């Protein structure tokens, strides 16, 4: 079922599946026994390598201790590329593996989900499956997804995001594939694994959670089963992100964000997303910037854009963010929610517009070092008219855009994109 079909005035809406999950401190130590229960024998582990930590080593050694054979692919890039997926597929086939484990954030999980879909179709290119339920074989290898960040939600969702590097280098393309067959077999979320996550990366992943939660709460899909999870995830993020960012080995903050990211993904899994994500996908298509950072910069602008059609919903968001809205109108409360989001962004030290992003802005930045000639020429985000236009056009073609609370056209979205690139957040508060 396509998103545009879901948006028609029709009473039936679709609830998408979740995997079984293990959540809590120490959960990652169960991976060996769980893999054996699922029938794993020879497993391809997909990860970015998680340089600076020993997480991959510990998990793979634990798997070996339980008698599993392990083949390691540790070259998944931030904003995973189609060739990352296909290189992993080749390795899987050459080694006659029977299962997958992904370790990391959304990049590792998304690349792994794409690889599973490709393997189930005899190694067809992952780009063939862009869109909604494009796979034809519902059976693919089992997959355990182990999260090391509190942001993605990919370990429990039906979506994966891939950058297609085969397109025109001057017009790169990042797409979302939604496929029920891509859902992991088992999700493992362990807050202890977040301890080594860098400060800036923790903050940016937290805003991915806030985007995942707030977009389905105001989405035109208006999917009732998603609304409670969405609000709860916003509340948990507002209460825990500062602690998780600045006191990284304090368990309560990390555990709070673990639950926030998990249930936020369950909210958007059937409740939809919007142009916070569309803008994020577009900017990383052109500049290879981190998804959570992109969401953080886009979120206040998109909230302001959407408020005129959803003041009541944004007033609800203000309440769960800890604002006393008694005596406020819905409009005043919605404005207070926007101010709270900007305060949170500043408190955790995130750049406020895309033209502020530099090579040194965050730990995972690959700005100007990507796989195509375009990235090599894109060491600085320009923010000029050409930049605004091409990013806007990418947004309008994104699969998340139809769910946005407010109707999107080139004329209405272009100023939002321009403000994300060049605008001052204080303008939104005046």
Secondary structure, DSSP 8 states (H G I E B T S, - for coil): --HHHHTSS-S--------EEEESTTGGGGHHHHHHHTT-SEEEEEE---TT--HHHHHHHHHHHTT-EEEEE----SS-BHHHHHHHHHHHHHTT--EEEEEESHHHHHHHHHHHHHHTTTT--GGGG-EES--S-----EEEEEE-SSS--TTTSSEEEEEETTS-TTS-EEEEEE-GGGS-SEEEE-GGGGTTS-HHHHHHHHHHHHHHHHHHHH-TT--HHHHHHHHHHHHHHHHHHHHHHHSTT-HHHHHHHHHHHHHHHHHHHHH---HHHHHHHHHHHHH---HHHHHHHHHHHHHHHHGGG-HHHHHHHHHHTT---TT--HHHHHHHHHHHHHHHHHHTT--SSGGG--TTSSTT--TT-SSSHHHHT-SS---SHHHHHHHHHHHHT-TTGGGSSS---HHHHHHHHHHHHH--THHHH-
